[in-house]
Amino acid sequence: MPHHRTRSDATSPGAAEPGGGEAAPRRRRADARRNVDALIEAAHTVFATSGVDAPAKEITDLAGVGVGTLYRHFPHRSDLVKAVVESGIDAVADAGPALSAAHEPAEALTRWIQRFTELLATKRGLASALHSGDPAFAELPDYFLRRLVPALAALLDDAVADSTVRDDIGAEELLHTLIQLCQPVPGHGPEHNQRVVGVLVDGLRRPAASSGGS
């Protein structure tokens, strides 16, 4: 006998819901995530050129969203500043595995350190906001270390195991040293800090073993 579709067939698990069922909430969540990502990227650009007090419309115009969307996701300017800083930290931390896959250990470590110093250079424009005492930023130092120390440790361990980098400095110690070397120097820009960091990186490398006989 031919099977006649019943109401229970139409509403059984896996059947398409009229109007999209769960698809609409998923789409809304995806749209919201895209808006957040666009706002963070736009804010990163605007903060670098116009400072953290730049008009909201400058950020939303670049992100392609309305001002209401900005305030819905980031009610206070400090919320947006924090998100921009965390996204920069995440990008540097997450770069480690890709650099390891593409380069020899010492080169991967060097390139990661370059990215880290670039992050510190972009943070200069945010320094006054980050040190304002706003409680929104209280957890950033812990977040900074929690994300970056393991990323650097993995690269450093690989380079030490490869016998191309000295083994008498730990990841957290090296990270703090890099932070100190990247402090602003009156009369000099970030390129000065990058040059000094380059000297440190050269000092980390083990000299190549001599091939000559005694």
C-alpha positions in Angstrom: 0.0 0.0 0.0 1.3 3.5 -0.7 2.4 5.3 2.4 0.3 8.4 3.3 2.3 11.1 5.1 0.9 11.8 8.5 1.2 14.9 10.7 3.7 12.9 12.9 5.8 12.3 9.8 6.0 16.0 9.0 7.1 16.9 12.5 9.4 14.0 13.2 13.1 14.7 14.2 15.1 15.8 11.3 12.2 17.1 9.3 12.4 20.7 8.1 10.6 23.1 10.3 8.2 25.7 8.7 10.0 29.0 8.4 13.4 27.5 9.0 13.1 26.3 12.6 16.5 26.7 14.3 18.1 28.1 11.1 16.9 31.7 11.9 18.5 31.9 15.4 21.7 30.4 14.0 21.7 33.0 11.2 21.2 35.7 13.8 24.1 34.4 15.9 26.4 34.3 12.8 25.4 37.8 11.8 26.1 39.0 15.3 29.5 37.4 15.3 30.4 39.0 12.0 29.3 42.4 13.3 31.5 42.0 16.4 34.5 40.9 14.3 33.9 43.9 11.9 33.7 46.3 14.8 36.8 45.0 16.5 38.8 45.2 13.2 37.5 48.7 12.5 38.2 49.9 16.0 41.8 48.5 15.8 42.3 50.6 12.7 40.6 53.7 14.0 42.4 53.6 17.4 45.7 53.5 15.6 45.0 56.6 13.6 42.6 58.7 15.7 43.0 57.4 19.2 40.6 55.6 21.5 38.4 58.6 21.8 37.6 58.6 18.1 33.9 59.2 17.3 31.8 56.1 17.3 30.5 56.9 13.8 34.1 56.7 12.5 34.3 53.1 13.7 30.8 52.0 12.6 31.2 53.6 9.2 34.4 51.6 8.7 32.7 48.4 10.0 29.7 48.9 7.8 27.2 48.8 10.7 25.0 51.2 12.6 26.0 53.0 15.8 23.2 51.1 17.6 24.9 47.8 16.7 28.2 49.1 18.3 26.5 50.0 21.6 24.5 46.8 21.6 27.7 44.7 21.6 30.0 47.2 23.4 28.0 49.4 25.8 31.1 51.2 27.0 34.2 52.4 25.2 36.3 50.4 27.6 34.5 47.2 26.4 35.6 47.9 22.9 39.2 48.8 23.9 39.5 45.5 25.8 38.1 43.5 22.9 40.7 45.1 20.6 43.6 44.4 22.9 42.4 40.8 23.4 42.0 40.2 19.7 45.6 41.4 19.1 46.9 39.1 21.9 44.9 36.2 20.4 46.3 36.8 16.9 49.9 36.7 18.1 49.3 33.6 20.3 47.5 31.7 17.6 50.3 32.5 15.1 52.7 30.1 16.8 51.6 26.7 15.2 51.5 28.2 11.7 55.0 29.6 12.1 56.3 26.3 13.4 54.8 24.4 10.5 56.3 26.8 7.9 59.8 27.5 9.3 62.7 26.0 11.1 62.4 26.3 14.9 64.8 29.3 15.3 63.2 31.2 12.4 59.7 30.4 13.7 60.7 31.8 17.1 62.3 34.9 15.5 59.2 35.6 13.4 56.9 35.2 16.4 59.0 37.6 18.5 58.7 40.1 15.6 54.9 39.8 15.7 54.9 40.2 19.4 57.0 43.5 19.2 54.6 44.7 16.5 51.7 44.1 18.9 53.4 46.1 21.6 54.1 48.9 19.2 50.3 49.1 18.3 49.5 49.1 22.0 51.3 52.4 22.5 48.3 54.3 21.4 46.1 52.4 23.9 48.5 52.9 26.8 46.8 55.8 28.5 43.4 54.0 28.3 44.8 50.7 29.6 46.4 52.5 32.6 43.4 54.6 33.4 42.4 52.4 36.3 39.1 51.3 34.6 38.1 48.0 36.1 37.3 46.7 32.6 41.0 46.3 32.1 41.9 44.6 35.4 42.1 41.1 33.9 44.1 42.0 30.8 47.6 41.4 32.4 46.6 37.8 33.4 45.0 37.3 29.9 48.2 38.5 28.3 50.4 36.0 30.2 47.9 33.2 30.0 47.7 33.3 26.2 51.3 34.4 25.3 53.5 32.5 27.7 52.4 29.0 26.4 52.7 30.1 22.8 56.2 31.4 23.3 57.2 28.4 25.4 56.3 26.0 22.6 58.4 27.9 20.1 61.3 28.3 22.5 61.3 24.6 23.5 61.4 23.6 19.8 64.3 25.9 19.1 66.2 24.6 22.2 65.6 21.0 21.2 66.9 21.8 17.8 70.1 23.2 19.4 69.8 26.5 17.6 68.8 28.6 20.6 70.3 28.7 24.1 68.5 26.9 26.9 69.2 29.3 29.9 66.1 31.5 29.5 62.4 30.6 30.1 59.4 31.8 28.1 58.0 34.1 30.8 61.4 35.6 31.5 61.9 36.2 27.8 58.4 37.7 27.4 59.0 40.2 30.2 62.4 41.1 28.7 60.8 41.8 25.4 58.2 44.0 27.1 60.9 46.1 28.8 62.9 46.5 25.5 59.7 47.7 23.8 59.0 50.5 26.3 58.8 53.9 24.5 62.1 55.8 24.3 61.8 59.6 24.1 62.8 60.8 20.7 62.5 57.4 19.1 59.8 55.4 17.4 59.0 51.7 17.4 61.7 51.0 14.9 64.3 51.7 17.6 62.7 49.1 19.9 62.6 46.6 17.0 66.3 47.1 16.3 67.2 46.5 20.0 65.0 43.4 20.1 66.9 42.1 17.0 70.1 42.3 19.0 68.5 40.2 21.8 67.3 37.7 19.3 70.8 37.4 17.8 72.0 36.8 21.4 69.5 33.9 21.8 71.0 31.9 19.0 73.6 29.4 19.6 76.7 29.9 17.5 77.1 27.4 14.7 79.5 24.6 15.5 82.9 25.1 14.0 83.6 22.7 11.2 87.4 23.1 11.3 89.7 20.5 13.0 91.9 21.2 15.9 
